[in-house]
Amino acid sequence: MRHLIALLFMLAWGLPALAAEPALDLLDVPASYTAAFSVTSSRGTYHGRVWHMPGLERREVATSGGGQGVLIDRNADAAYLLGLSGKWYVGLSLRAAAGMVGGLDAWQVNRTRLREENVAGLRATRWKTRAEGPKGGFTGDIWTSRDGIVVKAVGVLSSTDGDDSPVEMSLSDVRVGAVERQMFDLPKGWFGFDLRQVPPDKVVQAVENLRPLLEGRKGK
């Protein structure tokens, strides 16, 4: 789940900025869209789907454990971890979620425009990209469509604990246009915990303490 959240934030960079900017300020692609995606890292290849509208994003991936997801609501300062098979969620503040994956709230992003290329049937701009923070970063190339959507990314996610991981992501079946608002609501009837008031430095341990209970709900 830690790498899934990291990829979510990294893949959301979408504005064609050249100067260094905070990564979380670049989270919000200004276009609504849906797409399928695949992500390959040292942990294997995952396939999933993304739904996005300004201020909101949901990503789900299929896993051997039945699927995981992340739901982001910037206006509510919330990030929800979703267990799809167990029908559970854990709510975190955006700062706490960012802290779980290398302090993303402190990352500064620099990009250099390289050239125009075709990716997944879309005209895209390729950028040499470097993001750095006190606990991690990303180095590689990203490709953004004219709407600012990251349609491809290739590089390395790094962390100060040495857990560096090469990653590659690509979108397909990109459909720009209205997305149903209900896609960004927490599913009704799911079992959940709201940890948004837990201090960021304590949230990792809080989530670990909940893990046995949440994993025990698989298939319920």
C-alpha positions as CSV (number, residue, x, y, z in Angstrom):
1,M,0.0,0.0,0.0
2,R,2.9,2.4,0.7
3,H,4.2,2.1,-2.8
4,L,0.6,2.4,-4.2
5,I,0.2,5.7,-2.5
6,A,3.6,6.9,-3.6
7,L,2.7,6.1,-7.2
8,L,-0.7,7.8,-6.9
9,F,1.0,11.1,-5.9
10,M,3.8,10.8,-8.4
11,L,1.5,10.0,-11.3
12,A,-0.7,12.9,-10.5
13,W,1.8,15.6,-11.5
14,G,0.2,17.3,-14.4
15,L,0.9,21.0,-14.8
16,P,3.7,22.1,-17.2
17,A,5.7,24.0,-14.7
18,L,9.5,24.5,-15.2
19,A,10.4,26.1,-11.9
20,A,10.5,24.1,-8.7
21,E,7.1,23.7,-7.1
22,P,5.6,21.7,-4.2
23,A,4.6,18.3,-5.4
24,L,1.2,18.4,-3.7
25,D,0.4,21.7,-5.4
26,L,0.7,19.8,-8.7
27,L,-1.6,17.0,-7.6
28,D,-4.7,18.4,-9.2
29,V,-4.9,17.8,-13.0
30,P,-7.5,20.4,-14.2
31,A,-9.4,17.9,-16.4
32,S,-11.8,15.2,-15.5
33,Y,-11.0,11.8,-17.0
34,T,-11.1,8.0,-16.6
35,A,-8.4,5.6,-17.7
36,A,-7.0,2.1,-17.3
37,F,-3.4,2.0,-16.1
38,S,-0.6,-0.5,-15.5
39,V,2.3,0.0,-13.1
40,T,5.5,-2.1,-13.1
41,S,8.0,-2.0,-10.2
42,S,10.4,-4.4,-8.4
43,R,7.3,-5.8,-6.8
44,G,5.7,-6.9,-10.0
45,T,3.1,-5.5,-12.5
46,Y,-0.3,-4.2,-11.4
47,H,-3.3,-3.2,-13.5
48,G,-6.0,-0.9,-12.4
49,R,-8.3,2.0,-13.2
50,V,-8.3,5.7,-12.3
51,W,-11.1,8.2,-12.0
52,H,-10.3,11.9,-11.6
53,M,-11.9,15.3,-11.4
54,P,-10.5,18.5,-10.0
55,G,-9.9,18.1,-6.3
56,L,-10.8,14.4,-6.3
57,E,-9.1,11.2,-7.5
58,R,-9.7,7.4,-7.1
59,R,-7.3,4.6,-8.1
60,E,-7.9,0.9,-7.7
61,V,-5.5,-1.9,-8.5
62,A,-6.0,-5.7,-8.7
63,T,-3.8,-7.6,-6.3
64,S,-3.5,-11.2,-5.0
65,G,-5.1,-10.0,-1.8
66,G,-8.3,-9.0,-3.6
67,G,-7.5,-5.4,-4.7
68,Q,-6.5,-2.1,-3.0
69,G,-7.4,1.5,-3.7
70,V,-6.8,5.1,-2.7
71,L,-9.3,7.8,-2.6
72,I,-8.1,11.4,-2.5
73,D,-10.2,14.4,-1.5
74,R,-8.1,17.6,-1.4
75,N,-10.9,19.8,-0.2
76,A,-11.5,17.6,2.8
77,D,-7.7,17.1,3.3
78,A,-8.3,13.4,3.2
79,A,-6.8,10.3,1.8
80,Y,-8.6,7.0,2.2
81,L,-6.9,3.6,1.9
82,L,-9.4,1.0,0.5
83,G,-9.5,-2.7,1.0
84,L,-11.7,-3.8,-1.9
85,S,-12.3,-7.5,-1.0
86,G,-12.7,-6.8,2.8
87,K,-14.9,-3.8,2.2
88,W,-12.9,-1.6,4.6
89,Y,-11.3,1.9,4.6
90,V,-8.9,3.9,6.7
91,G,-9.1,7.7,6.5
92,L,-5.9,9.8,6.8
93,S,-5.0,13.4,6.4
94,L,-3.2,14.2,3.2
95,R,-0.1,15.2,5.2
96,A,-0.1,11.9,7.1
97,A,-0.6,9.9,3.8
98,A,2.3,11.9,2.3
99,G,4.4,11.2,5.3
100,M,3.9,7.4,4.9
101,V,5.6,7.5,1.5
102,G,8.7,9.6,1.9
103,G,7.4,13.0,3.0
104,L,5.7,13.8,-0.3
105,D,4.3,17.0,1.2
106,A,7.8,18.4,1.2
107,W,8.9,17.3,-2.3
108,Q,10.0,20.0,-4.7
109,V,9.5,19.2,-8.4
110,N,11.7,20.3,-11.3
111,R,11.0,19.5,-15.0
112,T,12.7,20.2,-18.2
113,R,10.8,19.9,-21.5
114,L,12.3,17.5,-23.9
115,R,10.1,16.9,-27.0
116,E,6.6,16.0,-28.3
117,E,5.8,12.3,-28.7
118,N,2.8,10.1,-29.3
119,V,1.8,7.9,-26.3
120,A,-1.3,5.7,-26.2
121,G,-2.7,7.5,-29.2
122,L,-2.3,10.9,-27.6
123,R,0.1,13.7,-28.4
124,A,2.2,14.2,-25.2
125,T,5.1,16.3,-24.0
126,R,8.0,14.4,-22.5
127,W,9.7,16.0,-19.5
128,K,12.9,15.1,-17.7
129,T,11.7,15.2,-14.1
130,R,13.3,15.3,-10.7
131,A,11.5,15.6,-7.3
132,E,13.4,15.7,-4.0
133,G,12.4,15.8,-0.4
134,P,13.9,15.1,3.0
135,K,12.9,11.4,2.9
136,G,12.7,10.4,-0.8
137,G,12.2,11.5,-4.3
138,F,11.7,10.5,-8.0
139,T,14.0,10.8,-11.0
140,G,13.0,10.0,-14.5
141,D,10.8,11.0,-17.4
142,I,7.1,11.7,-17.5
143,W,4.8,12.4,-20.5
144,T,1.8,14.7,-20.2
145,S,-1.1,15.2,-22.5
146,R,-2.4,18.6,-23.6
147,D,-4.9,18.4,-20.7
148,G,-2.0,17.9,-18.2
149,I,-2.7,14.2,-17.7
150,V,0.4,12.0,-17.0
151,V,0.0,9.3,-19.6
152,K,3.3,7.6,-19.0
153,A,6.1,7.8,-16.4
154,V,9.5,5.9,-16.2
155,G,12.0,6.4,-13.5
156,V,13.1,5.5,-9.9
157,L,11.3,6.2,-6.6
158,S,14.0,6.6,-3.9
159,S,13.9,6.8,-0.2
160,T,16.5,7.5,2.5
161,D,16.1,4.0,3.9
162,G,17.6,2.6,0.6
163,D,14.3,1.2,-0.6
164,D,14.8,2.4,-4.2
165,S,12.4,1.0,-6.8
166,P,12.4,1.4,-10.6
167,V,8.8,2.2,-11.8
168,E,7.0,2.4,-15.1
169,M,3.4,3.5,-15.6
170,S,1.3,3.9,-18.6
171,L,-2.4,4.9,-19.2
172,S,-4.7,3.4,-21.8
173,D,-8.3,4.0,-22.8
174,V,-8.1,7.6,-21.7
175,R,-11.5,9.3,-21.8
176,V,-11.5,13.0,-21.0
177,G,-14.9,14.3,-19.8
178,A,-17.4,14.3,-17.0
179,V,-17.0,11.7,-14.2
180,E,-19.9,10.7,-11.9
181,R,-19.4,12.4,-8.5
182,Q,-20.5,9.3,-6.6
183,M,-17.2,7.6,-7.7
184,F,-15.5,9.7,-5.1
185,D,-17.8,8.9,-2.2
186,L,-16.8,6.3,0.5
187,P,-18.8,3.1,-0.2
188,K,-21.8,2.9,2.1
189,G,-21.8,0.1,4.6
190,W,-18.1,-0.5,4.6
191,F,-16.1,-1.0,7.9
192,G,-13.8,1.8,8.5
193,F,-11.6,3.9,10.8
194,D,-11.1,7.7,10.6
195,L,-7.5,8.5,11.6
196,R,-7.4,12.0,10.1
197,Q,-6.8,13.5,13.5
198,V,-3.9,11.2,14.3
199,P,-0.6,13.1,14.1
200,P,1.4,12.2,11.0
201,D,4.3,10.9,13.1
202,K,2.0,8.4,14.7
203,V,-0.2,7.3,11.8
204,V,2.1,4.6,10.4
205,Q,2.0,2.7,13.8
206,A,-1.7,3.3,14.0
207,V,-2.3,1.7,10.6
208,E,0.0,-1.2,11.5
209,N,-1.9,-1.8,14.7
210,L,-5.1,-2.1,12.6
211,R,-3.7,-4.4,10.0
212,P,-4.6,-7.7,11.6
213,L,-8.2,-6.6,12.1
214,L,-8.5,-5.3,8.5
215,E,-6.8,-8.3,6.9
216,G,-9.1,-10.6,8.8
217,R,-12.1,-9.1,7.0
218,K,-11.0,-10.5,3.6
219,G,-13.9,-12.2,1.9
220,K,-16.5,-10.9,4.4
